[in-house]
Amino acid sequence: QTNGEESVKIGSQIWMAKNLDIVTFRNGDSIPEAKSIGEWNSSSVAQEPAWCYYENETSHGKKYGKLYNYYAVKDPRGLAPKGWHIPTKNEWLVLTHFLGGSEKAGAKIKSRNGWKDDGNGTNSSYFNGLPGGARYMAGGGFKTLGEHANWWSATADSANSNEGLMYEVGAYSSALNSQEIGMGCGFSVRCIKD
């Protein structure tokens, strides 16, 4: 269980030093695990929260944390532990700006090992971003372990009620980019201190 002790100060912000790996909302209600493709897609269609490990492997979870759909992120019961919250678009922008802009920030938050084709970062921010991959909706398939890190923000796309905003870094780039994408996708979550 990730707690407040494992945190890192970056500029004026305090971030958790690892990806979220919890199974209950802040109020104690459990978050359903969706292992099969059917379960994963059903939770998306029903717009209900779900989590999984990459390829349902507990060992991946120990290293990378869990993958959550956006319905878990925006659930009013609170995905982030007490004293923390899911970062907004503005908070991601503050981080990006502090690290020298989107073209450079990715390299500074990527871990120094574990990325495919030597696409490692400098981790000069101590964010320790690991390439935990993702789970997508159509087909419920897992992709890009070792190649991409993706984190949900708390900001949803107002123009499209089915999309949330996520931030990503890749093995083949030093940039930190954002993308609006379907809420049924599964990505990592990093919390920021209140």
N, C-alpha and C positions, 0 to 999 in steps of 0.2 A: 504494500500500500504506500503510495506516494504521500509524503507529508511535508509540512512547511519547512522541515529541517533541510531538505534537499532543494535549495533554491540558489539562484544566481542573480546578482545585481548587474544590470546592464544599463548604463546611464542612470536615469531617474527611476527606472522600473525594476521590480523584482519578479523574476519568472521562476517557475518550477524548473529544476535542472533535468527533469526527465518527463517522458510522455505519461499521460494519465493511464492508470491501470486499476480502475475501481469497478465494482459491480452493483453499487447502490447509489441512489440519488442522495442528496444532502439530508432529506427527511427520513432516510432509512429504507424506502421502497426499493425493491430490486429492479435492476435493468435487465431485460431479457437477453439471453445469449441466442444468437441466430447462427447455427452451424451450417445447415444445408442451404443450397441455393433457394429452395422453396421457402424456407423460413426467412431468409434474408429479403427476398423479393416481397413476401407477404407483409413484412413489417413496413416496407416502403409504401406499398399500395395502401395499407391501413394508416399510414403516416404515424407509426408508432416507434418509440425508441428501441434500438437494438445495438449490440456490440458483438464482436467476434475477435478471435486471434487470426493473424495472417495464416491462411491454410488450416485454420483450427488447431494450430500447433502451440501448445502451452509454452514451449521453449522460445518461440518467437515472441510471445507475450512478455516473458521475463526480460527480454532484451529491448523490445520496441514498444511495450505497452499494448493497449487494446485499440482496435479500430471501432469508431462509433459512427452511426449515421447522424444526420443533422437533427433528426427528431429527438435524439437524446440530448444534443447540444442545447436545443431551444426549449426543452421541457421545463415548465415552471417549477418543478420540484428541485431543480438545481443540480447540474452535473458536477460542477466544481465543488470541492470540499469547502467547509466553512473558512472564511478569511480569504478566499480566492475567487476568481471568476474567469470565464472564457474571454480572451482578449477581443476587443472590438477592432474594426477596420482602423480606426484612428490610433489605437494602441500598437497595432502592427506597423502603422506608418511611422510612429515615433521611434520604434525599434529600428526600422529600416533607415530612417534619417540619421539616427545616432551612429549607425554602422557604415555611413558613407554613401547611402543611396542604394536603390534596388539592384544596380549592376554589380555591386561589391558585397552586399550584405549576405548573400547566400554562402559565399566562401567562409565568411566569418562565423556563421552559425552551424556550418557542417562539421561533424566530428572528424578527427584526424585519421580515422581508419574505418574500414567496413564498407566503403563505397566501391562499386564496380569500376573496373578499368582505371584504377588509381584516381578516381574522381573525388578524392578526399578534400576536406576543407582545412583551414588553419585552426578553426575553433577558437579564434582569438577572443571571442565574446564569452566563451565557456558555456554557451547555450547547449552544446553537444547534440546537435541535430543528427539523428540516425535515419538511414534510408529504410523506413519501416513499410514502404509500399502502401497499397490501397486495395479496397474491394469495390468493384463497380456494380451498377444495378443490372442492366440487361445481361442476363446470364449469371449474375452474382459471382463473377470471376475475380480472382486475386491477380494483381499485376504489380510490377516494378519494385519488388523487394531488392534492396541493394542498389537501386537506381534513383529512387525518389523518396523524399520526405514530404508529406502533405499534412497541414494542420488546419482545422476548421477555425474560423473566426466567429464571433457572436453576431456578426452582421449578415443579415439576409438581403437578397436582392429585392428591392421594393418593386421593381418592374415585373419580376417573375416570381410569383409566390412559391414556386417549386424549387428555387435555387438558393443555396447558401454560398458564402464567400470563403474560399480556402486559399491558403498561402503554401507555396511549394518551392523546394530546391531540388535540383537534379544533379546527377553525377557528372554531366557533361557541360555544366555551366556554373559560374560563380554568382549568378543572379538569384534574388528572392522575388518571385513573381506571385501574382494573385490571379484567381480564376473563379468565375461564378459557375456553379455546377449543381447537378441534381441532389436534392436532400437525401436521397436513398443511398448515396455512395458512403463508403466507410473510410474515414481518415483518422489520423492521430489527433490528439487534443493536448495542447499545452496550456496550463493555467497561469494567470498573472495575479499578483497580490492586490487585494482591495486597497 
